[in-house]
């Protein structure tokens, strides 16, 4: 006896939807937990007290490197000479290679923003004096900046794109699974509708 084609078709889609649903959920599980937690911390950022820690360090370039600072680049925004950047990396453990710096008549200023804090470095072009300051605002601020993708670099940006794709796959396969099971679960579509209508009403009524 031939099996019912409709039943075979349903079994086929259930099998593949369940497979991709669990694969996508496994891929984005930790990311979704992170974004859920940081969604709460961001929503209450004004109530979470931060205690920034400021670290300051000084150094001075060797005399033989000063001529490299005396030669101004063609643009007022250009990276430090590689030799100077390497020396600072060895002395202050800062990777400045390729980072854009602001050149003025007296100094070179390098902005070093980072998740959960900020930093900057200034070089006196005449004396070679280096001033470096790092501000750290704690783990909550760090995680919040990861949530926003703020000053996180290309690698984290790629992760966010891949995570978003996995989350979309998780939601879309979940939607189709809801469709396949909705016949035996009458509350399915009212609950889905509530998930749409509730934030829409809140936005229309209370956000101006």
C-alpha positions as a Markdown table, in Angstrom:
| # | Residue | x | y | z |
|---|---|---|---|---|
| 1 | Unk | 0.0 | 0.0 | 0.0 |
| 2 | Unk | 1.3 | 3.4 | -0.9 |
| 3 | Unk | 1.8 | 5.9 | 1.9 |
| 4 | Unk | -0.3 | 9.1 | 1.9 |
| 5 | Unk | 1.7 | 11.7 | -0.2 |
| 6 | Unk | 0.5 | 14.5 | 2.1 |
| 7 | Unk | 1.8 | 12.7 | 5.2 |
| 8 | Unk | 5.1 | 12.0 | 3.4 |
| 9 | Unk | 5.4 | 15.6 | 2.5 |
| 10 | Unk | 4.7 | 16.7 | 6.1 |
| 11 | Unk | 7.2 | 14.3 | 7.5 |
| 12 | Unk | 9.9 | 15.5 | 5.0 |
| 13 | Unk | 9.4 | 19.2 | 6.0 |
| 14 | Unk | 9.2 | 18.3 | 9.7 |
| 15 | Unk | 12.4 | 16.4 | 9.6 |
| 16 | Unk | 14.4 | 19.2 | 7.8 |
| 17 | Unk | 12.8 | 22.1 | 9.7 |
| 18 | Unk | 13.6 | 20.4 | 13.0 |
| 19 | Unk | 17.1 | 19.8 | 11.9 |
| 20 | Unk | 17.8 | 23.4 | 10.9 |
| 21 | Unk | 15.9 | 24.7 | 13.9 |
| 22 | Unk | 18.1 | 22.9 | 16.4 |
| 23 | Unk | 21.3 | 23.6 | 14.4 |
| 24 | Unk | 20.5 | 27.4 | 14.3 |
| 25 | Unk | 19.5 | 27.3 | 18.0 |
| 26 | Unk | 22.7 | 25.7 | 19.0 |
| 27 | Unk | 24.7 | 28.3 | 16.9 |
| 28 | Unk | 23.0 | 31.3 | 18.4 |
| 29 | Unk | 22.1 | 30.1 | 21.9 |
| 30 | Unk | 25.0 | 31.8 | 23.8 |
| 31 | Unk | 24.7 | 34.9 | 21.6 |
| 32 | Unk | 21.0 | 35.1 | 22.4 |
| 33 | Unk | 21.7 | 34.8 | 26.1 |
| 34 | Unk | 24.3 | 37.5 | 25.9 |
| 35 | Unk | 22.0 | 39.8 | 23.9 |
| 36 | Unk | 19.0 | 39.1 | 26.3 |
| 37 | Unk | 21.1 | 40.0 | 29.4 |
| 38 | Unk | 22.7 | 43.0 | 27.9 |
| 39 | Unk | 19.3 | 44.1 | 26.6 |
| 40 | Unk | 18.3 | 44.4 | 30.3 |
| 41 | Unk | 21.5 | 46.2 | 31.3 |
| 42 | Unk | 21.2 | 48.6 | 28.4 |
| 43 | Unk | 17.6 | 49.3 | 29.3 |
| 44 | Unk | 18.6 | 50.2 | 32.9 |
| 45 | Unk | 22.0 | 51.7 | 32.1 |
| 46 | Unk | 21.1 | 54.9 | 34.0 |
| 47 | Unk | 20.4 | 52.8 | 37.2 |
| 48 | Unk | 23.6 | 50.7 | 37.0 |
| 49 | Unk | 26.3 | 52.7 | 38.7 |
| 50 | Unk | 29.7 | 52.5 | 37.0 |
| 51 | Unk | 33.1 | 53.2 | 38.6 |
| 52 | Unk | 35.6 | 54.1 | 35.9 |
| 53 | Unk | 39.2 | 53.2 | 36.4 |
| 54 | Unk | 41.7 | 55.6 | 34.8 |
| 55 | Unk | 45.3 | 54.5 | 34.1 |
| 56 | Unk | 48.0 | 56.9 | 32.9 |
| 57 | Unk | 51.4 | 56.1 | 31.6 |
| 58 | Unk | 54.3 | 58.2 | 30.2 |
| 59 | Unk | 57.3 | 57.5 | 28.0 |
| 60 | Unk | 59.7 | 59.3 | 25.7 |
| 61 | Unk | 60.8 | 58.4 | 22.3 |
| 62 | Unk | 64.5 | 57.9 | 21.7 |
| 63 | Unk | 66.2 | 60.9 | 20.1 |
| 64 | Unk | 67.0 | 58.9 | 16.9 |
| 65 | Unk | 63.2 | 58.5 | 16.2 |
| 66 | Unk | 62.3 | 62.2 | 16.6 |
| 67 | Unk | 63.1 | 63.0 | 12.9 |
| 68 | Unk | 60.3 | 60.6 | 11.9 |
| 69 | Unk | 57.9 | 62.8 | 13.8 |
| 70 | Unk | 59.3 | 66.0 | 12.3 |
| 71 | Unk | 58.5 | 64.9 | 8.8 |
| 72 | Unk | 54.8 | 65.7 | 8.6 |
| 73 | Unk | 52.6 | 63.4 | 6.4 |
| 74 | Unk | 50.8 | 64.8 | 3.4 |
| 75 | Unk | 47.5 | 64.6 | 5.3 |
| 76 | Unk | 46.7 | 65.7 | 8.8 |
| 77 | Unk | 45.3 | 62.2 | 9.4 |
| 78 | Unk | 47.8 | 59.4 | 8.9 |
| 79 | Unk | 49.2 | 56.5 | 10.8 |
| 80 | Unk | 52.4 | 56.8 | 12.8 |
| 81 | Unk | 55.6 | 55.8 | 11.1 |
| 82 | Unk | 56.0 | 52.0 | 11.5 |
| 83 | Unk | 59.3 | 52.3 | 13.5 |
| 84 | Unk | 57.6 | 54.7 | 16.0 |
| 85 | Unk | 54.6 | 52.5 | 16.3 |
| 86 | Unk | 56.7 | 49.4 | 16.9 |
| 87 | Unk | 58.8 | 51.2 | 19.6 |
| 88 | Unk | 55.6 | 52.3 | 21.4 |
| 89 | Unk | 54.2 | 48.7 | 21.1 |
| 90 | Unk | 57.4 | 47.4 | 22.8 |
| 91 | Unk | 57.3 | 50.0 | 25.5 |
| 92 | Unk | 53.6 | 50.4 | 26.3 |
| 93 | Unk | 52.1 | 47.2 | 24.7 |
| 94 | Unk | 49.9 | 49.2 | 22.3 |
| 95 | Unk | 49.3 | 48.0 | 18.8 |
| 96 | Unk | 49.3 | 51.3 | 16.8 |
| 97 | Unk | 50.3 | 49.9 | 13.4 |
| 98 | Unk | 47.9 | 51.3 | 10.7 |
| 99 | Unk | 45.8 | 53.2 | 13.2 |
| 100 | Unk | 44.9 | 56.7 | 12.0 |
| 101 | Unk | 46.5 | 59.5 | 14.0 |
| 102 | Unk | 45.7 | 63.3 | 14.0 |
| 103 | Unk | 48.8 | 65.4 | 13.2 |
| 104 | Unk | 49.1 | 69.0 | 14.3 |
| 105 | Unk | 52.1 | 71.3 | 14.4 |
| 106 | Unk | 52.9 | 70.4 | 18.0 |
| 107 | Unk | 51.7 | 66.8 | 18.5 |
| 108 | Unk | 50.3 | 63.6 | 17.1 |
| 109 | Unk | 47.1 | 62.4 | 18.8 |
| 110 | Unk | 45.9 | 58.8 | 18.5 |
| 111 | Unk | 42.3 | 58.0 | 19.6 |
| 112 | Unk | 42.0 | 54.4 | 20.9 |
| 113 | Unk | 38.3 | 53.7 | 21.7 |
| 114 | Unk | 37.5 | 50.2 | 22.9 |
| 115 | Unk | 34.5 | 48.3 | 24.3 |
| 116 | Unk | 33.8 | 49.3 | 27.9 |
| 117 | Unk | 36.1 | 52.2 | 27.9 |
| 118 | Unk | 38.3 | 54.6 | 26.1 |
| 119 | Unk | 41.9 | 55.5 | 25.6 |
| 120 | Unk | 44.1 | 58.0 | 23.8 |
| 121 | Unk | 47.8 | 58.6 | 23.2 |
| 122 | Unk | 49.6 | 61.9 | 22.5 |
| 123 | Unk | 53.1 | 62.4 | 21.2 |
| 124 | Unk | 55.0 | 65.7 | 21.4 |
| 125 | Unk | 56.6 | 66.1 | 18.0 |
| 126 | Unk | 59.5 | 68.2 | 19.4 |
| 127 | Unk | 60.5 | 66.4 | 22.6 |
| 128 | Unk | 59.1 | 62.9 | 21.9 |
| 129 | Unk | 57.2 | 62.9 | 25.2 |
| 130 | Unk | 54.3 | 60.3 | 25.2 |
| 131 | Unk | 51.2 | 60.6 | 27.3 |
| 132 | Unk | 48.8 | 57.6 | 27.4 |
| 133 | Unk | 45.5 | 57.4 | 29.2 |
| 134 | Unk | 43.2 | 54.4 | 29.5 |
| 135 | Unk | 39.7 | 54.6 | 31.0 |
| 136 | Unk | 37.9 | 51.3 | 31.9 |
| 137 | Unk | 34.2 | 51.4 | 32.9 |
| 138 | Unk | 33.8 | 47.8 | 34.0 |
| 139 | Unk | 32.3 | 44.5 | 32.7 |
| 140 | Unk | 28.7 | 45.8 | 32.3 |
| 141 | Unk | 29.8 | 48.6 | 30.0 |
| 142 | Unk | 32.0 | 46.2 | 28.1 |
| 143 | Unk | 29.2 | 43.7 | 27.5 |
| 144 | Unk | 26.8 | 46.6 | 26.6 |
| 145 | Unk | 29.3 | 47.8 | 24.0 |
| 146 | Unk | 29.6 | 44.2 | 22.6 |
| 147 | Unk | 25.8 | 44.3 | 22.2 |
| 148 | Unk | 25.9 | 47.5 | 20.2 |
| 149 | Unk | 29.0 | 46.6 | 18.3 |
| 150 | Unk | 30.7 | 49.8 | 19.5 |
| 151 | Unk | 34.4 | 50.0 | 18.9 |
| 152 | Unk | 34.7 | 46.2 | 18.5 |
| 153 | Unk | 36.5 | 45.8 | 15.3 |
| 154 | Unk | 36.0 | 43.7 | 12.1 |
| 155 | Unk | 36.0 | 40.3 | 13.7 |
| 156 | Unk | 33.2 | 41.1 | 16.1 |
| 157 | Unk | 31.3 | 42.7 | 13.2 |
| 158 | Unk | 31.5 | 39.5 | 11.3 |
| 159 | Unk | 30.3 | 37.6 | 14.3 |
| 160 | Unk | 27.3 | 39.8 | 14.7 |
| 161 | Unk | 26.4 | 39.3 | 11.0 |
| 162 | Unk | 26.7 | 35.5 | 11.3 |
| 163 | Unk | 24.8 | 35.5 | 14.6 |
| 164 | Unk | 22.0 | 37.5 | 13.1 |
| 165 | Unk | 21.8 | 35.1 | 10.2 |
| 166 | Unk | 21.6 | 32.1 | 12.6 |
| 167 | Unk | 18.9 | 33.9 | 14.6 |
| 168 | Unk | 16.9 | 34.6 | 11.5 |
| 169 | Unk | 17.2 | 31.0 | 10.5 |
| 170 | Unk | 16.0 | 29.9 | 14.0 |
| 171 | Unk | 13.0 | 32.3 | 13.8 |
| 172 | Unk | 12.0 | 31.4 | 10.3 |
| 173 | Unk | 12.2 | 27.6 | 10.9 |
| 174 | Unk | 10.3 | 28.1 | 14.1 |
| 175 | Unk | 7.6 | 30.0 | 12.2 |
| 176 | Unk | 7.2 | 27.1 | 9.7 |
| 177 | Unk | 7.2 | 24.6 | 12.6 |
| 178 | Unk | 4.4 | 26.6 | 14.2 |
| 179 | Unk | 2.5 | 26.4 | 11.0 |
| 180 | Unk | 2.8 | 22.7 | 10.8 |
| 181 | Unk | 1.8 | 22.1 | 14.4 |
| 182 | Unk | -0.9 | 24.9 | 14.6 |
| 183 | Unk | -3.7 | 22.5 | 13.8 |
| 184 | Unk | -3.3 | 20.7 | 17.1 |
| 185 | Unk | -2.5 | 23.8 | 19.1 |
| 186 | Unk | -5.3 | 26.4 | 18.8 |
| 187 | Unk | -3.5 | 29.0 | 20.8 |
| 188 | Unk | -0.5 | 29.2 | 18.3 |
| 189 | Unk | -1.6 | 32.0 | 16.1 |
| 190 | Unk | -3.3 | 34.1 | 18.9 |
| 191 | Unk | 0.0 | 34.0 | 20.7 |
| 192 | Unk | 2.0 | 34.9 | 17.6 |
| 193 | Unk | -0.4 | 37.8 | 17.0 |
| 194 | Unk | 0.0 | 38.9 | 20.6 |
| 195 | Unk | 3.8 | 39.0 | 20.1 |
| 196 | Unk | 3.2 | 41.4 | 17.2 |
| 197 | Unk | 0.4 | 43.5 | 18.6 |
| 198 | Unk | 1.8 | 44.1 | 22.1 |
| 199 | Unk | 5.0 | 45.9 | 21.0 |
| 200 | Unk | 3.2 | 47.7 | 18.2 |
| 201 | Unk | 0.6 | 49.1 | 20.6 |
| 202 | Unk | 3.2 | 50.1 | 23.1 |
| 203 | Unk | 5.2 | 52.0 | 20.4 |
| 204 | Unk | 2.0 | 53.7 | 19.0 |
| 205 | Unk | 0.6 | 54.7 | 22.4 |
| 206 | Unk | 3.6 | 55.4 | 24.6 |
| 207 | Unk | 6.6 | 56.3 | 22.4 |
| 208 | Unk | 6.4 | 59.9 | 21.1 |
